[in-house]
Amino acid sequence: MTATRVLILGGKAGIIRKASALGFEIVHIQKPSAFDPAVVEHCAQLLLVDYQDVPTVTALVRALHEQRPFVRVFTQTEAAQVVAGHLTEALGLPGNGARTTRLLHDKPALRALLNERGIGPVPTVVGPTHDELRDFVKTHGGAVLKPTMGSGSLGVRMITSPDETDAAWAWRQEFGLGTFMAEQRLIGDELSVETFSAGGRHTVVAVTGKETGGGAVELGHVVPAPLTDRDRAAVHAMVLDLLDAVGLVDGPAHTELILTADGPRVVESHSRRGGDRINELVRLVHGVDLEEATYRLAQGGDPLPTPATRGAAAIRFLVAEPGVVTSVAGAADAESAPGVVDVDVQVGQGDTVHELRWSEDRCGYVVARAEDAATAVRLAAEAAARITITTEPATGGAEAARATLGDLLEEVDEVLDPFAAATTTPAAATRTR
């Protein structure tokens, strides 16, 4: 009997392994810069091609599909979402098409749709001049300046008062944020909603609480978020309205919101499971692996087990002073702390710690479980505090601090808009997107 043939764009070996365990014949397309030999044993074919090179990957996938058809196109990687939607539509396969994946990748397009439908309207201005930005901040009391595409808090800057506008504008120019928008700064608890859809039917699996310390980069999460029944109902309703509005058909979605005094407001949404180990928190608490459920869509039937809450789980991210790491201590002590289920310190002696510009600048994490959310948060924070990452100022630190958006994207070998990159030079697409 021939195994079900699926195409997977991007993803680490652990995610590909989950598809392999379900018995699929996997054709995996991965960027050469992200190749991991551990993935080879799980693939029938492994093609080292930049999946953000839209003309090349489209021609390649069409030829592979004509040779032996795929049942589904999958990706669990943000950088490949719009390409996966494009390929799904081009091959006539079930799943989320180009319109849906584009709406969830293009922040101004999503905001315009939500505002038009009255789904938690938020004042927004796209590509304002300096004076227009200043007027916007004066009118709304604050703003969030950010790229029109992207994730991981990359290029996000908070403006809390009109007095900060000039500094934010100067930062935008220095950072190379050429295509940008500003939205009203929302005040309230930050949440994300983890959902799963099959055939256009949406299930809320979990609501995640977030901690940012007042900045843009997330420092911790907890599942489930502590909410009143009234707030939970309002959050669920808004997310389901959003998913219907964008036409999401299949798979996970990760929708970020802020619970304001006027009710929930959507920040952004993505056609994938949440990053930052949120999938692991959901699995620990609700018994649902959203990555595995995604692949089960290719098997037919109901891919999602019934969620059942068992206590709470929290993650606390490790941060350190910018500089060169001279020592790391306390990891073993953290592992033995009450409630801890996972510790991952991602820096070592000689590594460079940058200022907290985006999620990639964090230094690792601690995950803890407990009977309730408050205790899980406390245990994760206490265990993380046992880990000490010592740094000393780096030579050329000022130069590193001036890294642009293009520099950071080049480090991870990504562009924010692969369809723009198809009609411009890669360098130009990186700089302006």
C-alpha positions in Angstrom: 0.0 0.0 0.0 1.4 3.4 -1.0 2.0 5.8 1.8 0.2 9.2 1.8 2.5 11.7 0.1 2.8 15.2 1.7 5.0 18.2 1.1 6.5 20.0 4.1 8.1 23.4 3.8 10.7 24.3 6.5 10.6 23.1 10.0 13.1 21.5 12.4 13.8 17.8 12.7 11.5 17.3 15.6 8.5 18.6 13.7 9.3 16.5 10.7 9.7 13.5 12.9 6.1 13.9 14.0 4.9 13.6 10.4 7.1 10.6 9.8 5.7 8.8 12.9 2.3 9.0 11.3 3.5 7.0 8.3 3.5 9.7 5.6 5.8 9.8 2.6 7.5 13.1 3.2 8.9 15.4 0.6 10.7 18.1 2.6 11.9 21.4 1.2 14.3 23.3 3.4 16.6 26.2 3.0 20.2 25.1 2.7 21.2 27.4 5.6 18.7 25.5 7.9 19.7 22.0 6.9 19.9 19.5 9.8 21.2 16.0 9.1 18.8 14.6 11.7 15.9 15.2 9.3 17.2 12.9 6.6 16.0 9.6 8.1 12.4 11.0 8.2 12.2 12.0 4.5 11.5 10.2 1.2 13.0 13.2 -0.5 14.9 16.2 0.9 15.4 19.2 -1.4 17.7 21.9 -0.2 16.0 24.9 -1.9 15.1 28.3 -0.6 11.3 27.9 -0.2 11.0 31.7 -0.2 12.2 31.8 -3.8 8.6 31.6 -5.1 9.2 31.1 -8.9 11.8 28.3 -8.3 9.8 26.5 -5.6 6.6 26.7 -7.6 8.1 25.2 -10.7 9.8 22.5 -8.6 6.7 21.6 -6.7 4.5 21.5 -9.8 6.9 19.0 -11.4 7.0 16.8 -8.3 3.2 16.9 -8.0 2.8 15.9 -11.7 5.2 13.0 -11.1 3.3 11.8 -8.0 0.6 13.9 -6.5 0.7 15.4 -3.0 -2.3 15.1 -0.7 -1.4 18.2 1.3 1.1 21.1 1.6 2.1 21.7 5.2 4.3 24.2 7.0 4.6 25.0 10.6 7.1 27.8 10.0 6.0 31.5 9.8 8.4 32.3 7.0 6.7 29.7 4.7 3.1 30.4 5.4 2.2 32.5 2.4 4.3 30.2 0.1 2.3 27.2 1.5 -1.0 29.0 0.8 0.1 29.8 -2.7 1.2 26.2 -3.4 -1.9 24.8 -1.9 -4.0 26.9 -4.3 -1.8 26.3 -7.3 -2.0 22.6 -6.9 -5.7 22.6 -6.1 -5.3 20.9 -2.8 -7.4 21.2 0.4 -6.2 23.7 3.0 -5.7 27.4 3.5 -5.2 29.2 0.2 -3.4 32.3 -0.8 -6.0 34.9 0.4 -6.1 33.5 3.9 -2.4 33.0 4.5 -1.7 36.5 3.0 -4.3 38.2 5.3 -2.7 36.6 8.3 0.8 37.6 7.2 0.0 41.2 6.0 -0.8 43.2 9.2 -2.4 46.2 7.5 -4.6 44.0 5.4 -5.8 42.0 8.4 -6.4 45.2 10.4 -8.3 46.8 7.5 -10.5 43.7 7.3 -11.2 43.6 11.1 -11.9 47.3 11.2 -14.3 47.0 8.3 -16.1 44.1 9.9 -16.2 45.8 13.3 -14.2 43.0 15.0 -12.5 45.0 17.7 -11.6 48.1 15.7 -8.2 49.6 16.4 -7.0 53.0 14.9 -4.2 52.4 12.5 -2.1 54.4 10.0 0.2 52.8 7.4 3.4 54.4 6.3 2.9 57.8 8.0 5.2 60.8 7.7 7.0 62.1 10.7 4.3 64.7 11.3 1.5 62.2 10.7 3.0 59.9 13.3 3.3 62.7 15.8 -0.4 63.7 15.2 -1.5 60.0 15.5 0.3 59.7 18.9 -1.2 62.9 20.2 -4.7 61.8 19.2 -4.5 58.3 20.6 -2.1 58.9 23.5 0.4 56.3 22.4 1.3 54.0 19.5 3.0 50.8 18.5 5.4 51.2 15.6 6.0 48.0 13.7 6.7 46.4 10.3 3.8 45.5 8.1 4.9 41.8 8.2 6.9 39.6 10.5 6.8 37.9 13.9 8.8 37.5 17.1 8.4 41.2 18.0 10.9 42.0 15.3 11.1 45.7 14.7 8.3 46.6 17.2 8.7 49.9 19.1 6.4 51.3 21.8 5.6 55.0 21.9 4.0 55.8 25.2 3.7 59.6 24.8 4.1 62.3 22.1 7.5 63.2 23.6 8.9 59.9 22.4 7.8 60.3 18.8 11.0 62.0 17.5 13.2 59.3 19.1 11.1 56.5 17.7 11.2 58.1 14.2 15.0 58.4 14.4 15.2 54.7 15.5 13.0 53.7 12.6 15.3 55.3 10.1 18.4 53.9 11.7 16.9 50.4 12.0 16.0 50.5 8.3 12.2 50.0 8.9 11.1 51.2 5.5 7.7 49.6 5.2 5.8 50.2 8.5 2.6 51.0 10.3 1.5 52.5 13.6 -1.5 51.4 15.7 -3.0 52.7 18.8 -1.2 51.4 21.9 -3.6 49.1 23.7 -3.5 48.8 27.5 -4.4 45.6 29.2 -3.5 41.9 29.8 -1.8 40.3 26.8 -3.2 36.9 25.6 -3.0 34.5 22.8 -5.6 32.0 21.7 -4.6 28.7 20.3 -7.2 27.2 17.9 -7.5 24.4 15.5 -9.8 24.2 12.5 -11.0 21.4 10.3 -13.2 21.9 7.3 -13.9 25.5 8.4 -15.0 24.4 11.9 -13.0 26.1 14.6 -12.1 24.8 18.1 -10.5 27.0 20.8 -8.0 24.7 22.4 -6.3 27.0 24.9 -5.9 30.6 26.0 -2.3 31.6 26.9 -1.4 34.4 29.3 1.7 36.5 28.5 4.3 38.6 30.4 6.3 41.3 28.6 7.5 43.4 31.4 6.1 46.4 29.6 8.2 45.9 26.5 7.5 44.3 23.2 9.4 41.0 23.6 7.5 38.3 25.5 9.3 37.1 28.7 6.8 34.4 29.8 3.6 32.5 29.0 1.1 30.5 31.0 -1.6 28.0 30.0 -4.4 28.4 30.9 -4.6 32.2 31.1 -6.4 33.3 34.3 -9.7 34.8 33.0 -13.2 35.4 34.2 -15.9 33.5 32.4 -17.2 36.7 30.8 -13.8 37.7 29.5 -13.1 34.2 28.2 -16.4 34.2 26.3 -15.6 37.5 24.7 -12.1 36.4 23.7 -13.4 33.2 22.2 -16.1 35.0 20.2 -13.7 37.6 18.8 -11.2 35.0 17.7 -13.9 32.8 16.0 -15.2 35.9 14.2 -11.6 36.6 13.0 -11.1 33.1 11.7 -14.3 33.2 9.8 -13.5 36.6 8.4 -10.1 35.5 7.0 -11.6 32.2 5.7 -9.3 29.9 7.7 -10.2 26.3 6.7 -7.8 23.9 8.3 -5.1 23.7 10.9 -3.9 25.7 13.9 -4.0 29.4 14.4 -2.3 31.6 16.9 -4.1 34.9 17.6 -2.7 37.5 19.9 -5.0 39.9 21.8 -5.0 42.5 24.5 -7.8 42.5 27.0 -8.6 46.2 27.2 -11.1 48.0 29.4 -13.3 48.1 26.3 -13.0 44.4 25.7 -10.6 42.2 23.7 -8.7 43.7 20.8 -6.7 41.6 18.2 -3.1 42.5 17.8 -2.3 40.0 15.0 -3.0 36.4 14.0 -1.1 33.6 12.3 -2.0 30.4 10.4 0.3 28.2 12.5 0.6 27.0 16.1 2.2 29.5 18.5 5.9 29.7 18.9 7.8 30.1 22.2 7.1 26.5 23.2 3.4 27.3 23.5 2.6 24.0 21.8 4.4 22.2 24.6 2.4 24.1 27.3 -0.8 23.3 25.5 0.2 19.6 25.3 1.1 19.5 29.0 -2.2 21.0 30.1 -4.8 20.0 27.5 -3.2 16.8 26.0 -3.3 18.3 22.5 -0.3 18.4 20.2 -1.2 21.0 17.6 1.8 20.1 15.4 0.7 16.4 15.2 -2.9 17.4 14.8 -1.9 19.5 11.8 -0.4 16.5 10.0 -3.4 14.3 10.8 -5.5 16.5 8.5 -4.0 14.4 5.7 -5.5 11.3 7.2 -9.1 12.4 7.1 -11.5 12.2 10.0 -11.2 14.3 13.1 -7.6 15.2 13.7 -8.1 16.8 17.1 -8.5 14.9 20.3 -10.9 16.4 22.8 -9.0 18.9 25.0 -9.1 18.2 28.7 -7.5 20.6 31.2 -5.0 19.2 33.7 -3.5 21.9 35.9 -1.3 24.6 34.4 2.1 25.1 32.8 4.3 28.2 32.4 7.5 29.1 30.6 9.9 31.8 31.7 12.6 33.0 29.3 16.1 33.7 30.3 17.7 37.1 29.6 21.0 38.7 30.4 22.9 41.9 30.2 24.2 42.5 26.6 27.8 41.5 26.1 30.0 38.4 25.8 29.1 35.5 28.0 31.8 34.7 30.6 30.0 32.1 32.6 26.7 30.3 33.0 25.7 28.7 36.3 22.7 27.2 38.0 21.2 25.2 35.2 21.3 21.9 37.1 19.9 23.7 40.2 17.0 25.0 38.1 16.3 21.5 36.7 15.9 20.1 40.2 13.6 23.0 41.3 9.9 22.1 42.2 7.6 21.7 39.2 10.3 22.1 36.6 9.9 19.9 33.5 12.3 21.5 31.1 15.4 23.7 31.1 17.2 24.9 28.0 20.1 27.4 28.3 20.9 28.5 24.8 24.1 30.5 25.4 27.5 29.5 26.6 30.9 31.0 27.3 32.0 33.2 24.4 28.6 33.7 23.0 27.3 37.3 22.5 24.1 38.4 24.2 22.4 41.3 22.4 20.0 43.8 23.8 16.4 42.5 23.7 15.5 43.5 20.1 13.3 40.5 19.3 12.5 36.9 20.5 15.8 35.5 19.0 17.8 37.6 21.6 16.5 35.6 24.6 19.0 33.2 26.2 16.8 30.1 26.9 13.9 29.1 29.0 12.5 27.2 32.0 9.1 25.3 31.9 7.2 24.4 35.0 3.9 22.7 35.9 1.6 23.2 38.8 -2.0 22.8 39.8 -2.9 26.4 38.9 -1.6 29.2 36.7 -0.3 31.5 39.4 1.7 28.7 41.0 3.1 27.6 37.6 4.2 31.1 36.8 5.9 31.5 40.2 7.7 28.1 40.0 9.0 28.9 36.5 10.2 32.4 37.5 11.9 31.0 40.7 13.7 28.3 38.7 14.8 30.7 36.1 16.2 33.0 38.8 18.6 30.2 39.8 20.4 30.5 36.5 23.0 33.2 36.3 24.4 34.3 32.9 27.3 36.6 33.4 28.5 38.8 30.6 31.2 41.5 30.0 30.9 44.4 27.5 31.6 43.2 24.0 34.2 44.9 21.7 32.3 46.7 19.0 29.1 46.6 21.1 28.0 50.0 19.7 28.2 48.6 16.1 26.2 45.5 17.1 23.6 47.7 18.6 23.1 49.5 15.3 22.1 46.2 13.5 19.3 46.9 11.0 16.2 45.0 10.2 18.0 43.7 7.1 20.9 42.5 9.2 18.7 40.5 11.6 16.8 38.9 8.7 20.0 38.0 7.0 21.1 36.2 10.2 18.1 33.9 9.9 18.1 33.8 6.1 14.6 35.2 5.7 12.7 37.9 3.9 9.4 39.1 5.2 7.6 39.2 1.8 8.8 36.4 -0.5 6.4 37.6 -3.3 8.1 41.0 -3.2 11.4 39.3 -3.2 10.4 37.5 -6.4 10.3 40.8 -8.3 13.2 42.6 -6.6 16.7 41.7 -5.6 16.9 39.7 -2.3 18.9 42.5 -0.7 16.3 45.1 -1.5 13.5 42.9 -0.3 15.3 42.4 3.0 16.1 46.0 3.5 12.6 47.4 2.9 10.4 44.5 4.1 
